[in-house]
Protein backbone atom coordinates (compact mmCIF):
# COMPACT_ATOMS: atom_id res chain seq x y z
CA UNK A 1 0.00 0.00 0.00
CA UNK A 2 1.18 3.49 -0.81
CA UNK A 3 0.37 6.89 0.61
CA UNK A 4 -1.75 9.10 -1.62
CA UNK A 5 -1.82 12.88 -1.26
CA UNK A 6 -5.08 13.54 -3.12
CA UNK A 7 -7.53 10.62 -3.13
CA UNK A 8 -10.32 10.85 -5.68
CA UNK A 9 -13.97 11.04 -4.66
CA UNK A 10 -14.36 7.35 -5.49
CA UNK A 11 -11.43 6.39 -3.27
CA UNK A 12 -12.76 8.55 -0.44
CA UNK A 13 -16.08 6.73 -0.79
CA UNK A 14 -14.35 3.36 -0.50
CA UNK A 15 -12.65 4.58 2.68
CA UNK A 16 -15.97 5.81 4.10
CA UNK A 17 -17.74 2.51 3.40
CA UNK A 18 -14.96 0.48 5.02
CA UNK A 19 -15.27 2.65 8.13
CA UNK A 20 -19.06 2.17 8.13
CA UNK A 21 -18.68 -1.59 7.88
CA UNK A 22 -16.29 -1.61 10.81
CA UNK A 23 -18.52 0.58 12.97
CA UNK A 24 -21.62 -1.45 12.13
CA UNK A 25 -19.77 -4.58 13.19
CA UNK A 26 -18.82 -2.94 16.50
CA UNK A 27 -15.11 -3.45 15.82
CA UNK A 28 -12.60 -0.90 17.12
CA UNK A 29 -9.75 0.44 15.00
CA UNK A 30 -7.33 -1.35 17.32
CA UNK A 31 -9.13 -4.68 16.85
CA UNK A 32 -9.33 -4.20 13.07
CA UNK A 33 -5.58 -3.58 12.99
CA UNK A 34 -4.97 -6.72 15.04
CA UNK A 35 -7.07 -8.74 12.58
CA UNK A 36 -4.78 -7.53 9.78
CA UNK A 37 -1.59 -7.97 11.77
CA UNK A 38 -0.89 -4.25 11.44
CA UNK A 39 -0.93 -1.15 13.62
CA UNK A 40 -3.94 1.12 14.09
CA UNK A 41 -2.32 3.88 12.02
CA UNK A 42 -2.68 1.79 8.87
CA UNK A 43 -6.40 1.26 9.46
CA UNK A 44 -6.90 4.93 10.25
CA UNK A 45 -5.11 5.89 7.03
CA UNK A 46 -7.23 3.45 5.01
CA UNK A 47 -10.43 4.85 6.48
CA UNK A 48 -9.29 8.43 5.81
CA UNK A 49 -8.38 7.64 2.19
CA UNK A 50 -4.74 8.52 2.84
CA UNK A 51 -3.56 5.03 1.95
CA UNK A 52 -4.54 2.85 -0.99
CA UNK A 53 -6.05 -0.52 -0.23
CA UNK A 54 -5.98 -3.65 -2.40
CA UNK A 55 -8.97 -5.68 -3.52
CA UNK A 56 -7.77 -8.60 -1.39
CA UNK A 57 -7.46 -6.37 1.67
CA UNK A 58 -11.00 -5.03 1.12
CA UNK A 59 -12.36 -8.57 1.06
CA UNK A 60 -10.31 -9.48 4.12
CA UNK A 61 -11.70 -6.54 6.08
CA UNK A 62 -15.27 -7.29 4.97
CA UNK A 63 -14.83 -10.88 6.12
CA UNK A 64 -13.54 -9.74 9.51
CA UNK A 65 -16.51 -7.39 9.81
CA UNK A 66 -18.87 -10.28 8.89
CA UNK A 67 -20.54 -8.23 6.14
CA UNK A 68 -23.39 -10.41 4.79
CA UNK A 69 -23.88 -8.47 1.53
CA UNK A 70 -21.75 -10.12 -1.16
CA UNK A 71 -22.88 -7.62 -3.81
CA UNK A 72 -21.65 -4.71 -1.69
CA UNK A 73 -18.34 -6.47 -1.05
CA UNK A 74 -17.86 -7.10 -4.79
CA UNK A 75 -18.64 -3.45 -5.55
CA UNK A 76 -16.14 -2.20 -2.97
CA UNK A 77 -13.50 -4.61 -4.22
CA UNK A 78 -14.09 -3.32 -7.76
CA UNK A 79 -13.37 0.23 -6.60
CA UNK A 80 -10.10 -0.92 -5.06
CA UNK A 81 -9.07 -2.86 -8.17
CA UNK A 82 -9.70 0.10 -10.49
CA UNK A 83 -7.70 2.68 -8.53
CA UNK A 84 -4.87 2.81 -11.08
CA UNK A 85 -7.01 2.83 -14.22
CA UNK A 86 -6.30 5.91 -16.40
CA UNK A 87 -9.26 8.25 -16.89
CA UNK A 88 -9.75 11.19 -19.24
CA UNK A 89 -10.47 13.71 -16.47
CA UNK A 90 -6.97 13.26 -15.06
CA UNK A 91 -5.72 15.68 -17.73
CA UNK A 92 -7.68 18.44 -15.97
CA UNK A 93 -6.05 17.85 -12.58
CA UNK A 94 -4.39 21.04 -11.46
CA UNK A 95 -6.32 23.02 -14.07
CA UNK A 96 -9.83 22.79 -12.62
CA UNK A 97 -11.08 22.51 -9.01
CA UNK A 98 -11.09 18.92 -7.76
CA UNK A 99 -14.89 18.98 -7.50
CA UNK A 100 -15.15 19.08 -11.29
CA UNK A 101 -13.05 15.94 -11.55
CA UNK A 102 -15.07 14.20 -8.84
CA UNK A 103 -18.29 14.88 -10.78
CA UNK A 104 -16.74 13.37 -13.92
CA UNK A 105 -15.70 10.28 -11.98
CA UNK A 106 -19.12 9.99 -10.34
CA UNK A 107 -20.99 10.17 -13.66
CA UNK A 108 -18.57 7.80 -15.37
CA UNK A 109 -19.16 5.01 -12.85
CA UNK A 110 -22.91 5.55 -12.33
CA UNK A 111 -25.25 2.84 -13.57
CA UNK A 112 -28.10 5.38 -13.82
CA UNK A 113 -28.26 9.15 -13.41
CA UNK A 114 -31.17 11.30 -12.24
CA UNK A 115 -30.95 15.08 -12.12
CA UNK A 116 -33.27 17.93 -11.20
CA UNK A 117 -32.80 21.61 -12.07
CA UNK A 118 -35.09 24.56 -11.55
CA UNK A 119 -32.93 27.38 -12.96
CA UNK A 120 -30.17 25.82 -15.04
CA UNK A 121 -30.37 23.13 -17.70
CA UNK A 122 -28.63 19.76 -17.23
CA UNK A 123 -24.88 20.04 -17.75
CA UNK A 124 -24.85 16.70 -19.56
CA UNK A 125 -27.16 18.16 -22.22
CA UNK A 126 -25.81 21.69 -22.61
CA UNK A 127 -24.43 23.04 -25.88
CA UNK A 128 -20.99 24.62 -25.94
CA UNK A 129 -22.43 28.10 -26.43
CA UNK A 130 -24.91 27.70 -23.57
CA UNK A 131 -22.21 26.40 -21.21
CA UNK A 132 -19.88 29.21 -22.24
CA UNK A 133 -22.57 31.81 -21.54
CA UNK A 134 -23.03 30.38 -18.03
CA UNK A 135 -19.32 30.32 -17.20
CA UNK A 136 -18.91 33.89 -18.45
CA UNK A 137 -21.33 34.98 -15.71
CA UNK A 138 -19.27 33.46 -12.90
CA UNK A 139 -18.32 35.78 -10.04
CA UNK A 140 -15.48 36.53 -9.72
CA UNK A 141 -15.07 36.63 -13.47
CA UNK A 142 -13.09 33.75 -14.97
CA UNK A 143 -10.27 34.26 -17.43
CA UNK A 144 -10.91 33.24 -21.03
CA UNK A 145 -8.66 30.22 -20.55
CA UNK A 146 -10.57 29.10 -17.44
CA UNK A 147 -13.91 29.51 -19.24
CA UNK A 148 -12.74 27.40 -22.17
CA UNK A 149 -11.29 24.74 -19.87
CA UNK A 150 -14.65 24.44 -18.11
CA UNK A 151 -16.55 24.30 -21.38
CA UNK A 152 -14.25 21.60 -22.77
CA UNK A 153 -14.54 19.59 -19.57
CA UNK A 154 -18.35 19.84 -19.58
CA UNK A 155 -18.53 18.68 -23.19
CA UNK A 156 -16.25 15.74 -22.41
CA UNK A 157 -18.49 14.73 -19.50
CA UNK A 158 -21.33 14.24 -21.97
CA UNK A 159 -19.70 11.09 -23.37
CA UNK A 160 -21.52 9.11 -20.67
CA UNK A 161 -24.69 9.75 -22.69
CA UNK A 162 -23.23 9.42 -26.18
CA UNK A 163 -20.84 6.47 -26.05
CA UNK A 164 -21.38 2.90 -27.19
CA UNK A 165 -22.94 1.95 -23.85
CA UNK A 166 -24.71 5.15 -22.73
CA UNK A 167 -25.84 5.56 -19.14
CA UNK A 168 -29.63 5.67 -18.59
CA UNK A 169 -30.54 9.25 -17.73
CA UNK A 170 -33.61 10.99 -16.34
CA UNK A 171 -33.62 14.78 -16.12
CA UNK A 172 -36.28 16.86 -14.37
CA UNK A 173 -36.33 20.48 -15.54
CA UNK A 174 -38.54 23.33 -14.40
CA UNK A 175 -40.14 25.46 -17.11
CA UNK A 176 -38.26 28.49 -15.77
CA UNK A 177 -34.95 26.93 -16.84
CA UNK A 178 -36.30 26.49 -20.37
CA UNK A 179 -37.21 30.15 -20.66
CA UNK A 180 -34.00 31.72 -19.33
CA UNK A 181 -32.20 32.70 -22.55
CA UNK A 182 -28.57 32.51 -21.47
CA UNK A 183 -26.38 33.72 -24.32
CA UNK A 184 -29.23 35.33 -26.24
CA UNK A 185 -32.06 34.04 -28.42
CA UNK A 186 -29.96 32.14 -30.98
CA UNK A 187 -28.03 30.28 -28.27
CA UNK A 188 -31.25 29.59 -26.33
CA UNK A 189 -33.07 28.22 -29.38
CA UNK A 190 -30.15 25.93 -30.29
CA UNK A 191 -30.00 24.74 -26.69
CA UNK A 192 -33.70 23.85 -26.58
CA UNK A 193 -33.41 22.05 -29.91
CA UNK A 194 -30.56 20.05 -28.39
CA UNK A 195 -32.82 19.08 -25.48
CA UNK A 196 -35.65 18.07 -27.84
CA UNK A 197 -33.27 15.89 -29.86
CA UNK A 198 -31.90 14.29 -26.69
CA UNK A 199 -35.42 13.48 -25.51
CA UNK A 200 -35.80 11.24 -28.58
CA UNK A 201 -32.92 9.03 -27.44
CA UNK A 202 -34.15 5.75 -25.88
CA UNK A 203 -31.87 6.05 -22.84
CA UNK A 204 -32.78 9.67 -22.07
CA UNK A 205 -36.01 10.82 -20.40
CA UNK A 206 -36.70 14.52 -19.85
CA UNK A 207 -39.60 15.65 -17.67
CA UNK A 208 -40.67 19.29 -17.39
CA UNK A 209 -42.35 20.77 -14.33
CA UNK A 210 -44.59 23.51 -15.77
CA UNK A 211 -45.39 26.85 -14.13
CA UNK A 212 -48.98 25.56 -13.90
CA UNK A 213 -47.84 22.96 -11.35
CA UNK A 214 -47.44 25.78 -8.82
CA UNK A 215 -45.37 24.97 -5.76
CA UNK A 216 -43.53 21.67 -5.79
CA UNK A 217 -41.13 19.62 -3.68
CA UNK A 218 -37.47 20.46 -4.23
CA UNK A 219 -38.04 23.96 -5.61
CA UNK A 220 -34.79 25.85 -6.04
CA UNK A 221 -32.53 22.82 -5.78
CA UNK A 222 -30.00 21.45 -8.25
CA UNK A 223 -29.55 17.72 -7.71
CA UNK A 224 -27.48 15.01 -9.36
CA UNK A 225 -28.29 11.52 -8.11
CA UNK A 226 -25.84 8.90 -9.34
CA UNK A 227 -26.91 5.31 -8.76
CA UNK A 228 -24.10 2.91 -7.95
CA UNK A 229 -23.83 -0.84 -8.64
CA UNK A 230 -25.57 -1.35 -5.29
CA UNK A 231 -27.91 1.11 -3.52
CA UNK A 232 -25.46 1.63 -0.66
CA UNK A 233 -23.04 3.22 -3.15
CA UNK A 234 -25.48 5.76 -4.55
CA UNK A 235 -24.19 9.34 -4.33
CA UNK A 236 -25.82 12.77 -4.43
CA UNK A 237 -24.04 15.83 -5.80
CA UNK A 238 -25.45 19.25 -4.94
CA UNK A 239 -24.42 22.63 -6.33
CA UNK A 240 -23.65 25.23 -3.68
CA UNK A 241 -22.11 28.70 -3.62
CA UNK A 242 -18.87 27.06 -2.47
CA UNK A 243 -18.83 24.44 -5.24
CA UNK A 244 -19.89 20.81 -5.53
CA UNK A 245 -21.00 19.01 -2.36
CA UNK A 246 -21.28 15.21 -2.22
CA UNK A 247 -23.68 13.33 0.06
CA UNK A 248 -23.58 9.57 0.65
CA UNK A 249 -25.04 8.91 4.13
CA UNK A 250 -27.95 6.41 4.09
CA UNK A 251 -30.64 8.73 5.49
CA UNK A 252 -30.16 11.64 3.05
CA UNK A 253 -29.85 9.16 0.18
CA UNK A 254 -33.30 7.86 1.02
CA UNK A 255 -34.67 11.37 1.44
CA UNK A 256 -33.37 12.53 -1.93
CA UNK A 257 -34.71 9.43 -3.66
CA UNK A 258 -38.14 10.30 -2.27
CA UNK A 259 -37.72 13.96 -3.23
CA UNK A 260 -36.90 13.11 -6.84
CA UNK A 261 -39.89 10.75 -6.97
CA UNK A 262 -42.14 13.59 -5.79
CA UNK A 263 -40.64 15.97 -8.35
CA UNK A 264 -41.38 13.44 -11.09
CA UNK A 265 -45.00 13.37 -9.95
CA UNK A 266 -45.20 17.16 -10.44
CA UNK A 267 -43.83 16.95 -13.97
CA UNK A 268 -45.52 16.50 -17.31
CA UNK A 269 -45.26 13.19 -19.14
CA UNK A 270 -42.20 12.61 -21.33
CA UNK A 271 -44.25 13.26 -24.50
CA UNK A 272 -45.85 16.44 -23.14
CA UNK A 273 -42.47 17.60 -21.86
CA UNK A 274 -40.93 17.18 -25.31
CA UNK A 275 -43.79 19.13 -26.84
CA UNK A 276 -43.28 21.98 -24.36
CA UNK A 277 -39.56 22.13 -25.10
CA UNK A 278 -40.23 22.24 -28.84
CA UNK A 279 -42.97 24.85 -28.42
CA UNK A 280 -40.73 27.20 -26.42
CA UNK A 281 -37.90 26.75 -28.95
CA UNK A 282 -40.31 27.59 -31.79
CA UNK A 283 -41.53 30.74 -30.04
CA UNK A 284 -37.95 31.88 -29.47
CA UNK A 285 -37.29 31.36 -33.16
CA UNK A 286 -40.21 33.60 -34.06
CA UNK A 287 -39.16 36.41 -31.71
N, C-alpha and C positions, 0 to 999 in steps of 0.2 A: 504494500500500500504506500501511496505517495501523498505528500501534503499538496494541497491545491489552494492557491490564493483566492481565486474567484470562481466558486462553484456555480454552475448554471442553475436556473430555476428547477429543472428536472432533477438535478442531483440534490438540491436542497429538499425537494419533496421526498426523495428516497430517504434522506436522513430523518425527516420529520416522521415518516411512516414507521421507520425502525424504532424510533423513540416511543411512538404510540403503542407499538406492539409490546415493547418491554414494559411500559407502564401498565397496560391492560393486563399483562401477565403477573403484575405485582413483583417484578424482579428489579432489584436495585442495580445501579451502575456497577458497583463493586462485584455483585454476584454475576452479572453478565460478563464482566472482564474475567472472572475466575473460570467461567464456562469456556471461554476462548483461550485460556492460558495466557492472558495478557494483563496489562495494568489498566486501571480505570481511565487513564488519560486517552488511551486508544479508543475506548468506547465513547467517551465524551466527544472526541474529535470526529468520529463517525457520525454521531447524532447531531453535530453542529455543521456537518458538510465540509469540514476542514480537511478530511482525509478520505480518499477514495476507498471503496469497498468492493470486493470481487463478488461475482455471482455466487460462488461456493460459500463465501462468508455470509452472504444474505440468507441463503438457505439454512446454514448452520445456526444463525441467530434465530430465524423463524422456528426452527425445530426446538431450540432451547426454550423459546417463549410459548411453545405448544400452540402455535397458530393453526386453527383447523381449516382455514380457507386456502385451498391449494391454488385457486385461480389468482388470489391476491399475491401469494408467494411467487408464482410464476411471473406475474406482472412486475413485481419489485425486482426479481432476478433479471428480467429483461432490461430494466433501466440500468442496472449495474453493468450488464454485459455490453451495453451500447455506449458507454461513457467516452470511448475514444473514437467513435464514428465521426468522420468529418461532415460538417453541415454548412450549407451555403451562408447562413447568417454570421458565421465566424469571421467573414471578411469585413463585417461592420463593427467588430469589437474594437473599442478605442475611438471609433468615429461617431457612434450613436450611444445614448444612454443605455445601460444594461437592460432596462425594462423593455425596450424595443426588441432586443434579442430574445428575452424571455417569452414575449408574446409569440414571436416566430416559432420558437421551440414548442410552445404549448399547442399552437395550431397544427404544427407538423405532425405531432404525435396523437392528436385527438382522433377518436373514432367517429365522432359526430360533434358538430358545432351549432350552438344556438346563440343568437345575439338579439339584443333589443336596444333601439335608439329612439330618442324622442326629439333630438335636435339635429344630430349629424347622421349621415348615411353610413352604412356598413363599410368599414375600411377594406374588406375583402372584395367589395364590388365597386369601389370608386375608380373613376377615370384619372389619368395623370393630371389633367387640367383641374379637376375638382380638388384632388388631393393637394396640388400646388397652391390653389387659392386658399385652402384651409391653413396650410403651414405658413403662408405669407401673412396671416393674421395673428400669429403667435406673439405673445408678449412675455419677455422682451423680444424684439424683432430678431429673427434668425438671419444669418448671412445667406447669400445666394447659394454657397456651397452646402450649407447645412440643410437648406430647403430641398435642394436637389438630392442630397443623400437620403432624406426622409421619404421623398417621393419614390426614388428608386427602390428603397427597402419595402415600402408599402406595395408597390407593384409586384415585387418578387414574392411577397407573402401570398399573393393571390394564386400561386401555383397549386396550393392545396385544393383549389376548386377547379383547376383547369388541366391537371395532369392526367395520366393514364388511369389512375385509380382515385378519382376525386372524392373528397370527404363530404358526406351528407351534411347539408347546411340548411338551417331554418333561421330567417331573419325577420324580426318584428320591427316595423318602422312606423312612427307616427306621421300623420299627414303633414304636420308642421315641417318635418325634415324634408319632405318632398317639395315644399313650396319655398324654401330658403334658397335663393338663387346665388350661391357662392360662385364667384368668378364671372357673374353676368349671365344674360339670357342664353347665349350660345353654349356656354359651358354647362349651364343647368339643363338645357334641353338634351345635350349629348349624354349627360350623366343619367337622366331619367330613361333615355332610350337604352342605355347600358343596363339599367335595372330591369327594364321590360324584357330585354333579350335574355338576361340571366334567369328570369322567372320561367322561361320556357325549357330550361335545362332540367332533366329528370331528377337530379340530385339536389336541386336548389328550390326551396319554398320561401316565398316572400309574402308576408302578411301585413297589411296596413291597418293601423288603428285610425279611423277617421275622426275629424273634429266632432261629428255627430254622436260619437260614443260618449262625449262628455268626460267626466273624471274617470280615471282608471288606475288600477294598481301599478305601481312602478313608475309613475309619471316623473319625468326629469332624470331618470337614471340611464346610464350607458353600461350595458352588461354583455360580457362575453362568457358563455358557459361552455367549457370544453369537456366533453365526456371522455373518460379514460377507458382502458380495456376492462376495468372493473369499476363499479360505482364508487368505491372508496378512493379511487384516484381521479375522480372528477375535480376540476379546478374552475374557479370563477376569477375573471379579470375585470376590474372596475377602473374606469377613468376618473382621476381626481386632479385637483389643481396642482398636486405635487408629483403627478405622473401615474404610472400604472401600479395598481395595488392588486395583490393576488390573495385569494381566500380559499382555504382547503379544509377547514374544520367541519366535522360532520353536521353539526346543527345548522350553520349558515348554508351549507350545500343543500340541505333539505329545504330550507326556507326559500332559497333562490329558485330551486326547481319548481316549487309551488307558485312563486311569483311569476315566473315565465309562463306557467300553465294558465294562470289567471289573465295575463296579458294576451295570450293567444285567444282566450275566450272573448276578449273585447275587440278583437280584430275582425276584419272582413275575411271572407273565404279567399283562397288563393286566386281563383278566377276573378272575383270582384276586385281584389287587390291589384291584379295585373291591369285590369281595365281602368282603375283609378290612376295608376302610374302613367299609362298611355294617354289618358285624357288630360292630365296636367301637362305632360310633355307637349301634346298637341296645342294646348292653349298658350304655352310659352312660345311655341313656334309662330303663332298668329300675332303675338304682341308686337 
